């Protein structure tokens, strides 16, 4: 039991994160300052939210490329609707609007996957362009400033600590959304029949069908959940930045997918779990934030991230080989 835990992907990631933090600390002690820790939490919030829909699609045997386009569409369209109608509703109403839009866009993905029977990767590649183009064609362009209550929620502090130098370090309340979502998705995957169906379909769709699982219905529920989480992520991003730009999130897919892969998710085998995914997000955040502090160029950060993805994949393959010997 102890050996299995020590060889687990989660344990490897925890050790790697600790080693990286120590290494960065030796170069710059400010890395472990409270201000930088809070900054890393803020930086990780959005990627942590979007990692969940990517994980759900991975364990169901697919790869989703449309999640950022869905969030971008919701973020910009919701803000535009509220501003055009001079409406400043409570943040709960705003999130419900975002979730509703996300469910609708998720159902579009499910419709194409079920009706045309194309792979999720192909469908979401197409809908990524569809949703992004729809913003520019039918909603509008330019920058929009979010209504007051959305801005107030983005500035809401969960914890504020003042350092000796008078600098105030703030942990944003949006971190709580991440905590709640991860608990809910963990419960979904490990303690519900629907979650087990996701794994079964990802592992072997034909076997899942023979076992009596309604794959089409499961895909609809999958994309409904994925769309809802993307809606939450889009609203969180709008509140945090307090301004929205059409298509602003497009292009941010790769770090999220990388975090899920580093966390051990495997679309071919329908594998992945919530804890390892969160650790993957933390690892990516530790690397990118602290390399930025050390003024490492962005192209070198991408190079280093690529190395970590390769090493993580190779490590998982080697551990799997040892497991089945």
Protein Blocks (a to p, Z undefined) as FASTA:
>chain_A
ZZmmmmpmklmmmmmmmmmmmmmmmmmmmlmgmklmmmmmmmmmmmmmmmmmmmmmmmno
pacfklmmmmmmmmmmmmmmmmmnopacdfklmmmmmmmmmmmmmmmmmmmmmmnopafk
lmmmmmmmmmmmmmmmmnogcjddddfklmmmmmpcfbdcddfkopacdddfklmmmmmm
mmmmmmmmmmcfklmmmmmmmmommlmmmnopafklmmmmmmmmmmmmmmmmmmmmmmmn
opacehklgoplmmmmmmmmmnopafklopacfklmmmmmmmmmmmmmmmmmnopafklm
mmmmmmmmmmmmmmmmmmmmmmmZZ
